[in-house]
Each structure stands twice: as C-alpha cells, then as structure tokens.
Amino acid sequence: MAQTPFYRLPYGARRDLLAQESHLTIQQLAKIAARQRTADADLIENYLTTYGLPEGVAVHLRVNGKTMAVPMVTEEPSVIAAASNGGRLLTSEQGITTTVERREVMGQIVLSHVPDRTGVKAWLTAHQDEILKVANAVHPSLLGHGGGARSLRIRCIPPHWMSLDLFIDVGEAMGANLVNTICEAVANYLKEHLTVNVLMSILSNYATHSLVTADVAVPVDQLATKTIDGRTVAQRICDASDFAEHDPYRAVTHNKGIMNGVDAVVLAMGNDWRAVESGAHAYASRHGSYQSLSHWWLKDDELHGELTLPLALGFVGGATRVFPLVVINQQIAQITSARELMGVTAAVGLAQNLAALRALVTEGIQHGHMQLQLKSLALSVGATPGEVPAVVGRLRGVTQPTTAQAKAALLAVREVNLKK
C-alpha cells in the first residue's frame, strides 16, 4: 500500500512523524505545541508551529513634519536602538522629507526565441492602446479607484528574448496577484494575434516605478560626541559614504545596515521583505557595479543625506488582512496610505544609516552593539528576564564575554539571590 504523502497527513500525524524521525523530546514537543496557532495552518504548507519574532517601536522619528513611533519586527538587538538614535539626531521642524513620484508595479510578459523581434516590436508599439485596454478589462474596479495599467515598455534582450513590461497602478494594494492575473490576460491576447512563444507572465520585484526618496539636513553640531566635534564627525561620515560608493565590499555592509531598518518596518507592516531586499540590491547595482544606496555630503554647516529605494509596498490586502497586528501597527505609526508607508520605511532606513555611520567613524560599532548583545547572551544561557540585568552587570566589564563566562555570571547571580 502506497505511503500517504507528508502534506496529506493530518497535523498530528505530521508532528508525530517529525518527532519520531528527529528524536524530539517531550519538552521540545511542548514548545512546538505552545506556539501552535490554528489560523497559521492555512497560510503555509506542512504547518508545524509559529516561529515568532520580537516587535519593538522606534521613537524620535520625524517624517514630513510629523513625529511618530514606528513598529519594527527584528531579532537583532541594536536595530531599533540605532533607528531611534538616528531619529533623535535628525529631529528638526521638518525632520526627514520623503518624496514618492509614482507608485506602479511592473509585470512582464516574456517572449522567447522570437525570430523577427523588429516586426514583433513594431506590432506591439502599434497596438499599445489595445493592449492597455485588455489589461484594464481584467480588473475594471481598479480603474474606478483611480488605478489601472498606465503604460508599457518593450525590451529586446539578447540573444532571442523580448519582454513586454506593463506598469500598473495597483492603488493601495500590494498587487502581486492582481499584476500576475493582468499579465496572463495580456499574454493570451498576444497568443491570439501573434505567432509567439510566451515563456512566462509574472510581476517584477524590481520596482523602478515605485521609487521613494528620503532627504534630510542636520546641523553638524548635533553630531558631536564627547571627544569629537560635530564638523569632524560629519566629514568622517561623508568620507565613509564616499568609500561605500567606490568599494562593493563596504557597500554591501553599508546597505545591509540600511535594510536592517527597512526590513523590520516592512515585516511589521505585513509586506514582503524578500521582494524589497532583492529590489533594493538590484537598484544598488543599476550603474553596473554594486554601490551604496545612500549618499551623505557636507554643505556649509549642515550634513545632508539622501536615500532612494524601490519600495512597492501595500497598505491593504495580502498579509495585512491575515495578521491582526498589522492594522494595529499602522495605527501606531499613524500611516493611512501606501505612499505614506513607503516614505516612513525609507526614513527609517536613512535614520538607521546615519546612526551606524556615526558610530563607525567615532567610537566604533561594537561599543553600543555589544552592550545590547549582552542581554541576548544572558538569555541564551538560561537567565530569566528578572536575572538579565544582574547578569549583564557582571559581564559589562568583560571585553569579549563568552558563553562560559555568561554561565558563570548567572550562577553567581543565583547564589546571591539564594542568600537574600
């Protein structure tokens, strides 16, 4: 008798099979059971349990003249602290200014092995209006809300491909399924009128028609440390920014710091952080080499910063309907539209970048980072939340604390508590 495929097994049978094959203990199964959420079982395949990440709030952020708290989901201790610190440095009457010129998602109909690309391109160009009508007929309600297919672009890609790119205003939605449906309808239209081989019809996560720019100007005096004056700090930040534009090894880490903040907001707001990541890194390579996404420069007595990102974020639909915290997070951040979400997300990335650069060129990244990592180290060796402060206090003077030292500190704390 054929064995039942794993995905067809009921939840209990899947769990028990994994437990048997992986030799899970009773305690481990209890942890799995404690985090099980029935609603999540319909979201993914072969559901086992729910893996949670901490959510915190970045404060001191001022965007387009409005001070806000921004929910962020991340497991890295220093991310929210850095975003808040960067926000504090960038406070002014206006704070960070953001601009979104347009918000369109791109879909591709890819044609392969096209023998006469010149002729096909001419036909597509002559029938642009008809193609857009076909696209807009798929979701007429989108037109009623001011959205719809806006334009198309034809690209010939060596050696034998063509890409018909559709740019679609998806309103407040994320739009992935909507765009895919429209592209498939257009693909069928092309098959009816042309002798072409449609290889695929799919959206692109390289959202070059959904760019958001965050700009800021901060007086150099606000950047001073206890030992370094503000102008010197500002000049060092500019030098670090220039270096990231010339060295891809540094640019990757520079951009990773930006994405620490961006991804955390995207997760908290129920959007696809993987799409955002891939699009951002593609944008960093748009000039033929991988470069920094942000740019910092000095002008008179101010440090200026600019960050541009492709961010096709959605305010409604998709995961925003599934996870109840998303609506709460939107309310905490006082965000009411997709464009506003794009701006706030880019602003957090810029604040994150400034905090990281300032730390790097002054006291070094490890000074603040390790202080926060001590809490994680204490928790990792079994300290309870009530014991963490005392364990951290004992580890604070250690240059590079190890797990063994953390365990020893925990034992010492518990011995003290027993004597009380």
Secondary structure in CASP SS format (residue, H / E / C, confidence):
PFRMAT SS
TARGET T0000
AUTHOR 0000-0000-0000
METHOD secondary structure of the structure
MODEL  1
M C 1.00
A C 1.00
Q C 1.00
T C 1.00
P C 1.00
F H 1.00
Y H 1.00
R H 1.00
L C 1.00
P C 1.00
Y H 1.00
G H 1.00
A H 1.00
R H 1.00
R H 1.00
D H 1.00
L H 1.00
L H 1.00
A H 1.00
Q H 1.00
E H 1.00
S H 1.00
H C 1.00
L C 1.00
T C 1.00
I H 1.00
Q H 1.00
Q H 1.00
L H 1.00
A H 1.00
K H 1.00
I H 1.00
A H 1.00
A H 1.00
R C 1.00
Q C 1.00
R C 1.00
T H 1.00
A H 1.00
D H 1.00
A H 1.00
D H 1.00
L C 1.00
I C 1.00
E C 1.00
N C 1.00
Y C 1.00
L C 1.00
T C 1.00
T C 1.00
Y C 1.00
G C 1.00
L C 1.00
P C 1.00
E E 1.00
G E 1.00
V E 1.00
A E 1.00
V E 1.00
H E 1.00
L E 1.00
R E 1.00
V E 1.00
N C 1.00
G C 1.00
K E 1.00
T E 1.00
M E 1.00
A E 1.00
V E 1.00
P E 1.00
M E 1.00
V E 1.00
T C 1.00
E C 1.00
E C 1.00
P C 1.00
S H 1.00
V H 1.00
I H 1.00
A H 1.00
A H 1.00
A H 1.00
S H 1.00
N H 1.00
G H 1.00
G H 1.00
R H 1.00
L H 1.00
L C 1.00
T C 1.00
S C 1.00
E C 1.00
Q C 1.00
G C 1.00
I E 1.00
T E 1.00
T E 1.00
T E 1.00
V E 1.00
E C 1.00
R C 1.00
R C 1.00
E C 1.00
V E 1.00
M E 1.00
G E 1.00
Q E 1.00
I E 1.00
V E 1.00
L E 1.00
S E 1.00
H C 1.00
V C 1.00
P C 1.00
D C 1.00
R H 1.00
T H 1.00
G H 1.00
V H 1.00
K H 1.00
A H 1.00
W H 1.00
L H 1.00
T H 1.00
A H 1.00
H C 1.00
Q H 1.00
D H 1.00
E H 1.00
I H 1.00
L H 1.00
K H 1.00
V H 1.00
A H 1.00
N H 1.00
A H 1.00
V H 1.00
H C 1.00
P H 1.00
S H 1.00
L H 1.00
L H 1.00
G H 1.00
H C 1.00
G C 1.00
G C 1.00
G E 1.00
A E 1.00
R E 1.00
S E 1.00
L E 1.00
R E 1.00
I E 1.00
R E 1.00
C E 1.00
I E 1.00
P C 1.00
P C 1.00
H C 1.00
W E 1.00
M E 1.00
S E 1.00
L E 1.00
D E 1.00
L E 1.00
F E 1.00
I E 1.00
D E 1.00
V C 1.00
G C 1.00
E C 1.00
A E 1.00
M C 1.00
G C 1.00
A H 1.00
N H 1.00
L H 1.00
V H 1.00
N H 1.00
T H 1.00
I H 1.00
C H 1.00
E H 1.00
A H 1.00
V H 1.00
A H 1.00
N H 1.00
Y H 1.00
L H 1.00
K H 1.00
E H 1.00
H H 1.00
L C 1.00
T C 1.00
V C 1.00
N E 1.00
V E 1.00
L E 1.00
M E 1.00
S E 1.00
I E 1.00
L E 1.00
S E 1.00
N C 1.00
Y C 1.00
A C 1.00
T C 1.00
H C 1.00
S C 1.00
L E 1.00
V E 1.00
T E 1.00
A E 1.00
D E 1.00
V E 1.00
A E 1.00
V E 1.00
P E 1.00
V H 1.00
D H 1.00
Q H 1.00
L H 1.00
A C 1.00
T C 1.00
K C 1.00
T C 1.00
I C 1.00
D C 1.00
G H 1.00
R H 1.00
T H 1.00
V H 1.00
A H 1.00
Q H 1.00
R H 1.00
I H 1.00
C H 1.00
D H 1.00
A H 1.00
S H 1.00
D H 1.00
F H 1.00
A H 1.00
E H 1.00
H H 1.00
D C 1.00
P H 1.00
Y H 1.00
R H 1.00
A H 1.00
V H 1.00
T H 1.00
H H 1.00
N H 1.00
K H 1.00
G H 1.00
I H 1.00
M H 1.00
N H 1.00
G H 1.00
V H 1.00
D H 1.00
A H 1.00
V H 1.00
V H 1.00
L H 1.00
A H 1.00
M C 1.00
G C 1.00
N C 1.00
D C 1.00
W H 1.00
R H 1.00
A H 1.00
V H 1.00
E H 1.00
S H 1.00
G H 1.00
A H 1.00
H H 1.00
A H 1.00
Y H 1.00
A H 1.00
S C 1.00
R C 1.00
H C 1.00
G C 1.00
S C 1.00
Y C 1.00
Q C 1.00
S C 1.00
L C 1.00
S E 1.00
H E 1.00
W E 1.00
W E 1.00
L E 1.00
K E 1.00
D C 1.00
D C 1.00
E E 1.00
L E 1.00
H E 1.00
G E 1.00
E E 1.00
L E 1.00
T E 1.00
L E 1.00
P E 1.00
L C 1.00
A C 1.00
L C 1.00
G C 1.00
F C 1.00
V E 1.00
G C 1.00
G C 1.00
A H 1.00
T H 1.00
R H 1.00
V H 1.00
F C 1.00
P H 1.00
L H 1.00
V H 1.00
V H 1.00
I H 1.00
N H 1.00
Q H 1.00
Q H 1.00
I H 1.00
A C 1.00
Q C 1.00
I C 1.00
T C 1.00
S C 1.00
A H 1.00
R H 1.00
E H 1.00
L H 1.00
M H 1.00
G H 1.00
V H 1.00
T H 1.00
A H 1.00
A H 1.00
V H 1.00
G H 1.00
L H 1.00
A H 1.00
Q H 1.00
N H 1.00
L H 1.00
A H 1.00
A H 1.00
L H 1.00
R H 1.00
A H 1.00
L H 1.00
V H 1.00
T C 1.00
E C 1.00
G C 1.00
I H 1.00
Q H 1.00
H H 1.00
G H 1.00
H H 1.00
M H 1.00
Q H 1.00
L H 1.00
Q H 1.00
L H 1.00
K H 1.00
S H 1.00
L H 1.00
A H 1.00
L H 1.00
S H 1.00
V C 1.00
G C 1.00
A C 1.00
T C 1.00
P C 1.00
G C 1.00
E C 1.00
V H 1.00
P H 1.00
A H 1.00
V H 1.00
V H 1.00
G H 1.00
R H 1.00
L H 1.00
R C 1.00
G C 1.00
V C 1.00
T C 1.00
Q C 1.00
P C 1.00
T C 1.00
T H 1.00
A H 1.00
Q H 1.00
A H 1.00
K H 1.00
A H 1.00
A H 1.00
L H 1.00
L H 1.00
A H 1.00
V H 1.00
R H 1.00
E H 1.00
V H 1.00
N H 1.00
L H 1.00
K H 1.00
K C 1.00
END
